[in-house]
Amino acid sequence: MVVYDKGIRISGTRLHLDAQRVVEFSFVSHGHTDHLRSHRRILATAPTVRFHQLRGHRSEILQVEYHQPIEIEGMRVELLPSGHILGAAQIFIERRGESLLYTGDFKTRPAATCDGLEVRHADILVLECTYGRPEYRFASTEELLERLARFVQDCHRWGEVPLVLGYALGKAQEAVYWLNRLGERVYVWPEVAAICAVYREFGRDPGPYEVWSGGPVDEGVVVAPPHVLRTHAIWGLGSFRSILLSGWAVDRSAKYRFGVDEAIPFSDHADFDELLEFVRAVRPRKVFTIHGFEEFAAELRWRGYDAQPLEPGRDRWLL
Ligand SMILES: [Zn+2]
């Protein structure tokens, strides 16, 4: 049912799934820049279309809601929430009695600012496995939020500005939401503010914030993407302490790699256990893994699944 040719295409159709090169027609699972290209035509949810256009991409749009079944080249197609960021979708495809589920980026634990993942049984599962190694097991959301709260309180006590770093799209809005819940005054980098406005527009308001593009901050917390550490704006902030929100925080070297004072594995992706739990719930006959550790497919085979990684750069017919 799928062809892999530097990306996934549904065999016998023009529909690609998150194509990495410009194609005639692609499903776009979500608005992270590594998934956006100026394809001639895209299939996506309304928030993903907004992010696509915010990044300056121009395509013909086939916009659908979650759970709105449509017919494409003889297939029944439906988008389901993937729990990753606002508008992020899995695609569920049925054709001639066979079904396929492609996750895009996903996570199983609930998020505060986007719809939660939906599980649907499928014969074929194409699964992203970014954190598909057993060492990538994240603490509970409650515990991670406690660590974030402790970090912020310690900064206040020591007279340092807490600088919370995470992707501008998704992670930053979760941070703004939780910091507001902690009663903090929140400042955000302009790029984060632009995306918060889209969240608000789609009814997922992360809460109040003020825009910070440099200069001192007397009281409150700054939320920004990690690259802010390499800008001049950071010089005016005064004494600050940084914390990175990323699944890679599990690696002891992450702090040094990202040049931050602390890191906690607050992630928009499924951890190792969540990946396994998801595969169990989908009950697929065949699993293909993408974007992540290839060993995860072996891990699944060891657990009795028919699983294999999709190999970039090889044009192969599958099923
Ligand atoms: Zn993503």
Residues whose N, C-alpha, C, O or C-beta is under 5 A from the ligand:
A	BS01	ZN	H32 D105
